[in-house]
Amino acid sequence: MTEEEVRNWFGERGYPIDDEAELTFAVSGEVLFIHNSQDEYDEVESYSLTSSCCEAISGDKKSGFDWSQSALKSKVESLAEYL
């Protein structure tokens, strides 16, 4: 998923991301993990890409968040009940 696709995904659900926001993101399975530099809580939020609504299913502190694919896969498994 490209940054443009991420921005479009949010915009299509009524939550456009400010053009000035810096994004860090990764996709594992059907889950998007994203940190928006303009997030007031400074969290990495998780979203189900199969959902038609834009509601975070979890939030983790950005500090120390493990972006490795193995850690993201483990996180997806822990979120299975919300997917």
Secondary structure, DSSP 8 states (H G I E B T S, - for coil): --HHHHHHHHHHTT----TT--EEEEEETTEEEEEETT-TT-EEEEEETT-SS---SEEEESTT---SHHHHHHHHHHTGGG-
